[in-house]
Amino acid sequence: MSLRMGIRPLMVCSALLAVAPGAFAQTKVAVINLQQAVFESAEIKKANTEMTAKYKARDDELEQIKAQGAAATQKLQAGQDTLTPEQQTALEAQVARLQRDLQRKNEDLQADVQRDRDEILSKSSDRMTAIVKKIAEDRGFDVVVEASGTVYFKPATDITKDATAAYDQAYPPAGAAKPAAPAKPAGK
């Protein structure tokens, strides 16, 4: 009976070893810097240029208010001994008003820029995620990980540029000609 008890565990171990190669199949992994892929897309570059142009007048207005405030402050400091108390009070009030206007307009501008930026990036990030998923499925990747969360990866596993090219192919900026399809890398 002791021989039988010794053979049974041996048979179980043999069966597990026979199944093990399939259970421990190598996982195919790709790495992407998703932020870089999104920011290097033609759509985001175009949106950045358009936003800069859209808010240029308001930015120029802020610079003008800053200059007026600096001039009024300089006039107040230079004329401390020569200005009447009424003139000093008027200049101090002007400086305070300009500072309030500058702060309010700057906050409004930043809120508008942030709202537009968030809207654009949200849409682009969702689209890029779909592109990455398609690349992973087409190339047989089991997992795609964010590059910032890895300690080390081989450059050959990085699909950032491929994702940007595929994104630009799928979503060319309005008014731009659709670029040629990117060539598939050999062996992938």
Secondary structure, DSSP 8 states (H G I E B T S, - for coil): -HHHHHHHHHHHHHHHHHHHHHHT----EEEE-HHHHHHTSHHHHHHHHHHHHHTHHHHHHHHHHHHHHHHHHHHHHHTTTTS-HHHHHHHHHHHHHHHHHHHHHHHHHHHHHHHHHHHHHHHHHHHHHHHHHHHHHHHT-SEEEEGGG-S---GGGB-HHHHHHHHHHHS--TTS---------TT-
